[in-house]
Structures are given as C-alpha cells and as structure tokens.
C-alpha cells in the first residue's frame, strides 16, 4: 500500500475514534463548560482530520498546498475545483472550518451548546458523505 493510502487510512481511523467519544447533540445542554470544551476539541479534531486527508489528496495530485492566512479555506476551494468535493459538501465542511477557527481563537467560556448542537448532530452524515465522495480517490 502506498504512503498516500496509509496516511489517509490512519486519518480515517482517527476520525472514526472521535465518534466513540462524541456525545449526542441532545446531551450538549447538560454538559459543563469543561465538557463542552472537550466536545469542541473533538469537533476541531474532526475537521483537522478531514483537512489532513484533503491535503494528502491534493499532494497526490501534485497540487501545491496553499499558504497564507486563508490556506484552510483555499484547500476547500481547490478540493471543489478538482472535483474531490461537491459544492454541497464543501459548504457543510465550511461550517466546521468556521467552528475550527472560532475554537482556535476564543475562550472555552465562549462555547455554547446551542451553537454546537447542529455541528454535533450533522457530524456523522457529513463524514459519511465525505467518505463517499473521496472513495474513488482512495
């Protein structure tokens, strides 16, 4: 198995593990600030795993990974242009990217269950769609 497939498989396994720890969205209102911060970290990890896979896919196509302030958003745009991601999935992943940015630049005290609920609720379906769309590349 080539290095690309090994790296992608490792990222997929790590993402799969997130679902063992991620509570259902209905439990979020009852969690402490510390527990919400843990959920936020899992959402952050989920998106980082997706992004790592996209980077590997772009590198395998000999596409240079963008740099600069907007490189996270640029990766999604390039993945859509390269027909790795559909427009719909890119939009869904954009919500996780926005949360990743928020989480990286805010305090745990700024986390609110009602804002995180849709992300937690949709994580499994977004992930399933992601795996479906990248299947032909992996």
C-alpha positions in Angstrom: 0.0 0.0 0.0 1.4 3.4 -0.9 2.1 6.1 1.6 -0.9 8.2 0.5 -3.3 5.4 1.2 -1.6 4.6 4.6 -1.9 8.2 5.6 -5.5 8.5 4.6 -6.4 5.3 6.3 -4.8 6.5 9.5 -6.7 9.8 9.4 -10.0 7.9 8.8 -9.3 5.6 11.7 -8.6 8.6 14.0 -11.8 10.3 12.8 -13.7 7.1 13.5 -12.4 7.1 17.1 -13.9 10.6 17.6 -17.3 9.1 17.3 -16.6 6.8 20.3 -16.3 9.9 22.4 -18.6 12.5 20.9 -21.9 12.8 22.8 -25.2 13.1 21.0 -26.3 16.6 20.3 -29.2 16.2 22.8 -26.8 15.9 25.7 -24.9 19.1 25.0 -27.2 21.4 27.0 -26.4 19.4 30.1 -22.7 19.5 29.9 -20.3 21.6 31.9 -18.1 24.2 30.4 -15.2 21.8 30.7 -17.2 19.0 28.9 -18.3 21.4 26.2 -14.6 22.3 25.6 -13.9 18.6 25.2 -16.7 18.3 22.6 -15.3 21.4 20.9 -11.9 19.8 20.8 -13.4 16.7 19.2 -15.1 18.8 16.5 -11.8 20.6 15.9 -10.1 17.2 15.6 -12.8 16.0 13.2 -12.2 18.9 10.9 -8.5 18.7 11.1 -8.7 15.0 10.1 -10.8 15.9 7.1 -8.4 18.7 6.2 -5.4 16.4 6.5 -7.0 13.9 4.1 -7.7 16.7 1.6 -4.0 17.9 1.9 -2.9 14.3 1.1 -5.2 14.1 -1.8 -4.0 17.4 -3.3 -0.4 16.4 -2.8 -1.1 13.0 -4.5 -2.3 15.0 -7.5 0.8 17.2 -7.3 -1.1 20.3 -6.3 0.8 22.6 -4.1 -0.8 23.2 -0.7 -1.7 26.9 -0.4 0.0 29.1 2.2 -1.0 32.3 3.9 -3.8 33.4 6.1 -6.6 31.8 4.1 -5.0 28.4 3.3 -7.6 26.5 5.3 -10.4 28.0 3.1 -8.3 27.7 0.0 -7.9 23.9 0.5 -11.7 23.5 0.4 -11.9 25.7 -2.7 -9.2 23.7 -4.5 -10.8 20.4 -3.5 -14.1 21.6 -5.0 -12.3 22.8 -8.2 -10.6 19.5 -8.5 -13.9 17.7 -8.1 -12.8 16.0 -5.0 -15.7 17.6 -3.0 -19.2 18.6 -4.2 -20.3 22.1 -3.7 -22.8 20.9 -1.1 -20.2 19.0 0.9 -17.8 22.0 0.7 -20.5 24.2 2.2 -21.1 21.7 5.0 -17.4 21.4 5.7 -17.1 25.2 5.7 -19.3 25.2 8.8 -16.8 23.0 10.6 -13.9 25.2 9.3 -15.6 28.3 10.7 -16.0 26.5 14.1 -12.4 25.3 14.0 -11.3 29.0 13.5 -13.6 30.1 16.3 -12.4 27.4 18.7 -8.8 28.2 17.9 -9.2 31.9 18.7 -11.6 32.0 21.6 -12.0 31.0 25.2 -13.8 27.9 26.4 -16.2 30.2 28.2 -17.4 31.4 24.8 -18.7 27.9 23.9 -22.5 27.5 23.9 -24.3 24.2 23.5 -27.0 25.6 21.2 -24.3 26.8 18.7 -22.5 23.5 18.7 -25.6 21.2 18.5 -26.0 21.4 14.7 -22.4 20.5 14.2 -22.5 17.6 16.5 -25.8 16.4 15.1 -24.6 16.5 11.5 -21.1 15.2 12.0 -21.8 11.6 11.2 -23.8 12.4 8.0 -21.1 14.9 6.8 -18.4 12.3 7.5 -20.4 9.6 5.6 -20.8 12.0 2.6 -17.1 12.9 2.8 -16.0 9.2 2.7 -18.4 8.6 -0.2 -17.1 11.5 -2.2 -13.4 10.6 -1.7 -13.9 6.8 -2.2 -12.8 6.9 -5.8 -9.5 8.7 -4.8 -8.6 6.4 -2.0 
